[in-house]
């Protein structure tokens, strides 16, 4: 199974593509979709959509896992991130690819075994699980890989 993990945002969208056979994870590709700060927001959404479409076309994932959004403070940021997240989910929906959402607590529990783990612990365990020499950069890509790992651990195998 090929899993695309997405860490949503509108300045940086982290992505990670993993192959998973029910036991082992194999990293295929990871990175980030970047948009420029002074670009009109609609153009940023368009750029995110085009780049995520390219990722879907190039890697043909079977599943998409995305972080569930939660915000306590800045309502404008929350709305903007939600719009960018919607653009990424649209790419999966167009292809009838299942989308699963995971909270940060679920990701930490799945990757580290402790729901209150700190970010550096999640990043290091992600590195170890994937057998990588270094923690993936940017942080958003590491987060997307952790989300994909969480999905692999959560999916039911037949």
C-alpha positions as CSV (number, residue, x, y, z in Angstrom):
1,X,0.0,0.0,0.0
2,X,1.2,3.5,-0.8
3,X,0.3,6.2,1.7
4,X,0.5,10.0,1.1
5,X,0.8,11.9,4.4
6,X,0.0,15.6,4.3
7,X,0.8,18.3,6.9
8,X,-1.6,21.1,5.8
9,X,-0.7,24.7,5.6
10,X,-0.8,27.6,3.1
11,X,2.9,28.7,3.3
12,X,4.3,25.2,3.6
13,X,2.4,22.0,2.9
14,X,4.5,19.0,4.1
15,X,4.1,15.7,2.2
16,X,5.5,12.3,2.7
17,X,5.0,9.2,0.5
18,X,5.5,5.8,2.1
19,X,5.1,2.2,0.9
20,X,3.8,-0.1,3.7
21,X,3.3,-3.8,3.6
22,X,1.7,-4.2,7.0
23,X,5.1,-4.6,8.7
24,X,7.7,-2.3,7.1
25,X,7.6,1.3,6.0
26,X,9.7,2.3,3.0
27,X,10.1,6.0,2.3
28,X,9.5,6.9,-1.3
29,X,9.6,10.7,-1.3
30,X,9.1,13.6,1.0
31,X,9.3,17.3,0.9
32,X,7.2,20.4,1.0
33,X,5.0,22.6,-1.3
34,X,6.0,26.2,-0.7
35,X,4.1,29.4,-1.5
36,X,5.4,32.9,-1.4
37,X,4.1,35.2,1.4
38,X,3.3,38.2,-0.8
39,X,1.4,36.2,-3.4
40,X,-2.4,36.7,-3.5
41,X,-4.1,34.0,-1.4
42,X,-6.1,32.5,-4.4
43,X,-2.8,32.1,-6.3
44,X,-1.3,30.3,-3.3
45,X,-4.2,27.9,-3.3
46,X,-3.8,27.4,-7.0
47,X,-0.1,26.6,-6.6
48,X,-0.8,24.2,-3.8
49,X,-3.4,22.4,-5.8
50,X,-1.2,22.1,-8.9
51,X,1.8,20.8,-6.8
52,X,-0.4,18.3,-4.9
53,X,-1.9,17.1,-8.2
54,X,1.6,16.5,-9.5
55,X,2.4,14.5,-6.3
56,X,-0.7,12.4,-6.9
57,X,0.1,11.8,-10.6
58,X,3.8,10.9,-9.9
59,X,3.3,8.6,-6.9
60,X,-0.2,7.2,-7.3
61,X,-1.0,6.8,-3.6
62,X,-3.7,4.3,-2.4
63,X,-4.5,6.3,0.7
64,X,-4.1,9.8,1.9
65,X,-3.7,10.7,5.6
66,X,-4.0,14.3,6.8
67,X,-3.7,16.1,10.1
68,X,-7.0,17.1,11.6
69,X,-7.1,20.8,12.2
70,X,-7.6,22.5,15.5
71,X,-7.0,26.1,16.4
72,X,-7.5,27.9,19.7
73,X,-6.5,31.5,18.7
74,X,-6.2,33.0,15.3
75,X,-9.4,32.6,13.4
76,X,-8.1,34.0,10.1
77,X,-5.1,31.6,10.1
78,X,-7.5,28.7,10.9
79,X,-9.7,29.6,7.9
80,X,-6.8,30.0,5.6
81,X,-5.2,26.7,6.6
82,X,-8.6,25.0,6.3
83,X,-8.9,26.3,2.7
84,X,-5.4,25.0,1.8
85,X,-6.2,21.7,3.4
86,X,-9.4,21.5,1.4
87,X,-7.4,21.9,-1.8
88,X,-5.2,19.0,-0.9
89,X,-8.2,16.8,0.0
90,X,-9.8,17.7,-3.3
91,X,-7.0,16.0,-5.2
92,X,-7.7,12.7,-3.3
93,X,-11.5,13.0,-3.7
94,X,-11.1,13.5,-7.5
95,X,-9.4,10.1,-7.6
96,X,-11.7,8.3,-5.2
97,X,-8.7,7.8,-2.8
98,X,-9.7,7.4,0.8
99,X,-8.7,10.2,3.1
100,X,-8.2,9.6,6.9
101,X,-7.7,12.3,9.5
102,X,-5.5,12.1,12.6
103,X,-5.1,14.4,15.5
104,X,-1.6,15.4,16.7
105,X,-2.3,13.3,19.8
106,X,-3.1,10.2,17.6
107,X,0.1,10.7,15.6
108,X,2.3,11.1,18.7
109,X,0.7,8.0,20.2
110,X,1.2,5.9,17.1
111,X,4.8,7.0,16.3
112,X,6.2,7.4,19.8
113,X,3.8,5.4,21.9
114,X,3.1,8.4,24.1
115,X,0.4,11.0,23.2
116,X,2.1,13.9,24.9
117,X,5.5,13.3,23.2
118,X,7.4,16.4,22.2
119,X,8.0,17.3,18.6
120,X,11.7,16.3,18.6
121,X,10.7,12.8,19.9
122,X,8.2,12.3,17.1
123,X,10.8,13.5,14.5
124,X,13.5,11.2,15.8
125,X,11.2,8.2,16.0
126,X,10.0,8.9,12.4
127,X,13.6,8.9,11.3
128,X,14.3,5.6,13.1
129,X,11.1,3.9,11.8
130,X,12.0,4.8,8.3
131,X,15.7,4.0,8.6
132,X,16.8,7.5,7.5
133,X,20.2,8.9,8.3
134,X,18.8,12.2,9.3
135,X,15.5,13.7,10.4
136,X,13.6,14.8,7.3
137,X,13.6,18.5,6.5
138,X,11.7,20.7,6.5
139,X,9.8,19.9,9.8
140,X,6.6,19.9,7.8
141,X,7.8,16.9,5.7
142,X,8.8,15.0,8.9
143,X,5.3,15.7,10.3
144,X,3.7,14.4,7.0
145,X,5.8,11.2,7.2
146,X,4.6,10.8,10.9
147,X,1.0,11.2,9.8
148,X,1.5,8.6,7.1
149,X,3.1,6.2,9.6
150,X,0.1,6.8,11.9
151,X,-2.2,5.8,9.1
152,X,-0.3,2.6,8.4
153,X,-0.5,1.6,12.0
154,X,-4.2,2.5,12.0
155,X,-5.4,0.8,8.8
156,X,-7.1,-2.6,9.0
157,X,-5.4,-5.3,6.9
158,X,-7.5,-8.0,5.3
